[in-house]
Amino acid sequence: MGRFHLAASRKAARVMVPRVMSTRVMSTRVMATRVMVDRVMEDSDGFPIPPLAQQIFALATDAGSEARIVGGAVRDFLAGRQPGDIDMAVAMPIEQAAEIFRKAGLRVIETGLRHGTVTVRAAGGASAPAAIEVTQTRIDVDTDGRHATIAFSADWQQDANRRDFTINALYVCADGSIADPLDGEADLRGGRLRFVGDAGQRVREDALRMLRYCRLMPTFASAGPDPEAVAALRAHAGLATALSGERVASELARLLVAPGAGDAIALMRDCGVDRAALGLSVDPSLLAHMPPIDPAGPFAAEGWLAALALIMPSGSAQPLADRLRLSRRDAKSLSMFDQLGKPQLAPQLAPPPDDPTIWQRAIWPLRRDGVNAGLVYVVATARTGGDVDLAHAATLACWDPPKCPISGTDLLSHGVDNGPALGQMLDTLEQKWVDSSFTLTRKELLAGL
């Protein structure tokens, strides 16, 4: 399509933005109800270019080259969504660009130099956004399904041709115009999520693109999964076995807390990507009871682990943690959500009509041990087939439990010998205090010794 000005391209445009997808899996087909929402894009709305990006534009132009904002931020903006992190491409070798940025006083971090990428921060780190990834325009010389050997190319068309999806091959230029070499905006408006060029080739270049397709499908494929994409996922699902656990975990962490997560997991299962990527088959059905999780709320760090506990076979936390190379803390949380989130616990954790101490008594041991009680409630409730109340879950997660008025020192001072018996006695007294709705005093608890 080439380049066009943002205001002209969006004049009186009605962008079909898919917002809601209901999850239902029937045999090998992914059935979903997709709600299309018309959104009128105003002429005055330009892409919000932050100062750091403006500086990179100017530096590239002064050097006789060109920089562009590219990818997901442009896609989301054109879809009427809040743009996320900004990525840029520059039509010069990355070493040359990095030197220009440094001379201009910018901080350059060589996060992926051999892949043609650096991270650029404003002087003092006060700019918004705090950092921008800048990548040279490039072509792939060789790929192995996990990593690519790249080479510089100043050709923007070739740079677009190596990207994953047409809707991610959209660029904002320095003058505010949109460069759309692959008709990505037409796909965006039509609710089509398509690989660039040959879908099978794109997947063979990087098998993680299969998981990424599943993640983006609920939001950007209102017309339904692309048949060529689905065929490529089925044909090449086995390539996901070679992906690093960290890359798979990073993609899952975003997928599982997003709207339409059940549909995304259903597509993974339908195509066999789940077993290849995770080493086991998953069941998306319980995700229908779990609303999307706010990435900035009390479940930001571990919400995806609760969703993972819902889709995995019960008891498989350890092999899954090993496959995903989870940190010790995340592995423990996944195991705790699986073990503690039993359906029989759900009534004790549910929002009480008149007595909040019911759930407080139930979760006190969890909060004492550092377990996110709100996510235990999420797992337990979803396993009963009930709908999760995230507001109540947040209350559980943020509750500041009272401190038990007695300790082991108190028992020692009352003549109890140090040893296993002391621990058992302390547990008994703590439970007695919890059962009293936290009302018994230290004196009352020690009176029976």
N, C-alpha and C positions, 0 to 999 in steps of 0.2 A: 504494500500500500504506500510506503514511503513516509514522508514527513507532513504533518499538518499542525495547525495551531490549535491549542487546547480549547480556547473559547469557541472557535468555529466548529470544531469537531463535536462539541457537546451542546450546541445550540438546539434548544427544544428537543433534546434527546430524552428518550425514556429508556433507562437502563433496567433490565430485568435482573433483580438481585435475589438469588435464592436464599431464604433465611432459615426455614425449618424443614427438617427431614425426620419422619417417623421411622422407627426401626422395626422391620419384620423380615425374618428369613424363612423362605419356603423352599425346601429341597435345595437346589443349587442356584436358585435365582435370588437376587437382591431386590426386594420389593420396597419401594419407599414412596411416601406422599410428599411431593415437593411443592412448597408454597412460593409462588412467584410474587414479588413485591415490586411494583413500579416505583421508580424513584426519578424525579425530574432533576436534572443536573443544571445548576444555575450558571449562566455565562460568566459571572464575576468570580467564580471559584477557580483559582489557579492552584497548581501544585504548590504546597507549602515548602519552599526551598530554604533550608536553614543557612545561617551565615557560613558555616564551615563548607557546605556544598557550594555556595556562591564563590567562596575563595578558591576552591578546587577548579571550578569552571574557569575562573579568571586566569589562574596559573597555567592551565592547559592551553587556553587561547593565546596567552602571551608567548608560550613556547612554540606556537605554530601548529598546535595539535587540537584535540577536542576531547572533552569529557562529557559523560551523560549519566544521569541517574537511571538505574535499570532494575527490572525485576519486580519483586513482590510489592514494594511500596507503590510503584506506578500502577500495578494491577489493582491493588486495593483501593487506591484513590479513584480510579476510573469506575470502580464498582460501587462507589459511594460509601466505602468503608474507611476507617481511620488508618492511614498509612503507618506501618511499623518501622523497623530499622531501615535506614537508607543505605543502599549499596550503589557504588558508582563504577563505571568502566572508563578507561582512558586509552586513547589510541596512540600509545607510545610504550616502549619496553618499560616494565615496572621499575627496573633499577634506575632508569633515567627519570621517571616520574618521582620516585622516592627522593632522589637527590634534589629535584626542584622543590618538593614539599619541605625538605629540611632547610634549604637555603631561605625559604620564606618564613621560617620560624615555627613550622608545624612539627609535631612529634610523630615520628614514623616508627611503627612496630612491625617487624618483619614476621608476621604471623604465618604467612604461607608463600614465601618468596619463590620457592621452586614451582609453585602452582600459579605464579603470576599475581599474587595478592599481597597487599600490605594493609595494615590498619592505621588510619590517620586520625590524630586528635588535635584539637586546637591548642594553641599555647595556653598553658595553665589549666586546660581541661574544662574551661567554663562554658564552652560553646554547647549548643543543643542542636542535634544530638551530640552526646559526648564523644562518639567515635563513628567513623565511616569506613567501611571496607572498600578499598579501591583495587580493581583488578584490571590488568592490561587486556585489551581486545586480543583474542587468541583463537587458536584452532587446536584440536586434539591430534597429536601425532600417533599416539598409541594408547590403548586402554586395556585393563584386565578385569573390568567389572567392579573394581573397588577404587582404583586410582588411575589418573590419566597423565600421560606425558604430553605437555603442552608446548606450543611455540607461539611467538608473537605474530600477529597479523593485524595490520591497520584497517582491514576491511570490516566495516560494521555488519555487512550482510553475513560474512563468515562467522562473526562473533554471535550473531543471532541464531545461525544454523546449528550451533553446538549447544544451545540451551535446551532445557528439558521440555517445557511446554510453550505453546504459542503465546499464551497469556502472560508468560514470564519474559517474553522477548519484546517488551515494550520499554521505550526509552523517553525520558524527559531531557530535552536539550537545553543549552544555556539560555536560549531566547524564549523558553517556555513552551516551545512546540513539542509535539509528540512524534517520535519516530516509531513507525509500526511496520517493519519490513515483512512480517509474516501474517498480517491480518489478525493479530491477536485480539484487538478490540472487538472485531466482529464476532470472534468466538466468545469473548467475555459477555457481550450483549445477548448472544444466542444460547448461553448456558452450556457451552461446549468446552470440555477439558480434553485437549488433544496434545499428544507428543509432537515435537517438532520433527517433521520428516518421517522417517521409518521408525515406528514405535519399538520394534524389536531391537534395532540398532541402538536407540537411546537407552534401552534397558541393559543391553550388553555392555555399554560404556560405563554404566554405574547402576548396579542392582538396587541401590537405595532409592532410586527413582520409582520403583514399584511401591514402596511404602509411602513415598511422597504423593504419588498419584492417589492412593487410597485416602490419604489425609485431606487432600484438597478437593476430592470428588464431591463430598456432601455440600460444600459451599459453592463450587464453581461449575458443577455438571448438572444443572437443573434439567437439561435435555436427556439425562441418563448417561451412564458410563459409555465412553467411546468404544465401539466394537473392536476396533483395531488395538486399542490400548488393553482391553480385557484379554484379547487373544495373546498379546505379548506377555502379559502377566502370567497367564496360564502356561505358556510355552517356556518361559524362562524363570519360573518361580524358584527352581533349584539353585539359581545363582545367589540367592539371599543367604544360603548357608555360609558363604565365604565372607559375608559382611562382618565387620568388627562389632562386638557387643555394644561398645560405647556409641557407635553411630545408630544402631538399631534402637537403643534405649533413648537417645536424644530425639529421634523421630517419634517414637511411641509417646514420650512425655508430652509432646505437643498434640498428637492425634487424640489421645484418650480423654483430654479435658475439653475438647472443642465441640461445638454443636455438630450433631450428626455422627458422633464417634461410633455409634452402633452400626451405622451404614458402612463406615470405613472398615471396621473390623469384619463385617459380613463379607465385604468384597475381598479382603485379604483371605478369609477362610474359603470363599468360593473358588478363588484362583490357586489355592495351595500355598500362598505366600506366608501364611501364619506358621505352618509347620516347618518350612524351610528357614524362616528368619528366627523363630523362637525355639525350635526343637520340639514343639508340641502344638496340638490343635486347640483353638480357643472357641468360646461360645459367647457371641455378642448379646444374647437375649436380655441379660440382666441390666445392661446399660440403658435400656428403655426407661428404667426407674430412676436414673441418675441425671440430674440437670447438668448443663455445662458448668464448669467450675471457673470462678473468677481468678485470673492469673495473678491478681494483686491481693487476694484475700488470705485468710488463715490457712487455706489449703494449697497455696501456690506451690510449695515445695513437694508435698506428698500426695496431692490429690490424684495424680496419675497412677500412683502405686495402689491406691484404693480401687481405682477402675481396673487396674491390672489384676488385682485379687478377685474381682468379680468375673473376669472373662477366662481366667486360667482354671484348669482342674484343681480342685481343692487338694492341698497337700503338696503342690508342685513348686512352692516358693523357692526352695533351695536350688533345684536345677535351673529354674528360670533366672534367679539372681546370678548364678554362675555364667549362664549364657550371655546375659546382658552386662556382665562385669560390674554389677552394682557395688556401690560403696558399702562398707560394713553397716553403716547406719541405715541406708535405704533397704538393704537386704533384711535387716531386722524388722523394719517397719512393714515391709511386704509380708513377712512371716506373721507378725502380730495381727495385721488386718485379716489375714486368712484364718488364723487360729481363734481370734477373739470375736470376729464378726459373725457369730452364729445366729441363725434365725431366732432361737429361743431367747436371745438377749435383747432383741428389738423392742419388746413391750416395756422393758425396764428403762430403755433409753428414749422412748417416744416422748413427745411434748405432753406433760401431764396437765390435766384440767385444773388442778387446784393445789398440788403438792410437788413443788420442784425438787424436794429432797429425795424423791424416788429415783430420778436419774442421777442426782448428785451422789447418792449412796452407791449407785451402780458403777459410776465412773471414777470414784475417788481412788481406788487402787490403780487404775490406768493412768490417771494424771500424776499420781505419786511416782509411777515408774517411767514417766516421760512419753507415754503413748498418746497419740492424737485421738482423743475419745470421740471427737466429732466424726472422724473418718471411720472409726469402728462402728459408730451408729449408721453411717452411710452404707457400709458393706452389709451389716446385719439386716437393715431395713430392706435394701434391695433384694437380698436373698429370700425375704419373705414374700416378695412380689408387691410390696408396698412402695408408694412413691416417696422419695427422699425430700425432706424439708431442709434445704441448705441453710436457711436462717437459723433453725434450731441446731443444726450441726455446728454452725459457727459459734452458737452460745455454748455448746458443750466444749468445743475446742478452746475457747477463750476463758472458760470458767477458772477462777483462781481458787483452788481448793484450800480449805482451812488446814492448819497444821495440827497434827495430833498432839495433845497436851503432855503426853508422856513419851519417854525414850528409854533406851536400854540402860542409861545411867541411873534413871529413877529406880529401875528394878534392882540394879546392883546395890544401890544404897539401902534397899529394903531387904537385903540378905539373899537375893536370888543369885545362885552360882552362875558364873560366866560359862556359857556353853550352849549346846543345841536347845536345851530346855528354856533358856532365856529367850531365844529367838521365837520359839513356839508360844511362849507366854505373851511376848510382846505382840505377836500376830493376833492372839486371842483378844487381848485388851483393845487393840486398834479396831478390830471388827465390832467389839462391843460398843465402842465409841461411835463408829459409823452407823450401827443399827439404832443408836439413840438420836439419829439425825444431827450428830456432831454436838450434842448438848452436854454430855457428861464432862465434868471437870476433872482435873488431875487428881484432886483429893478423892473424888468419888471413885475414880478408876483404881486408885491404889488402896482404897479402903478394904477391898476383898483379899488382899495379899496376906 
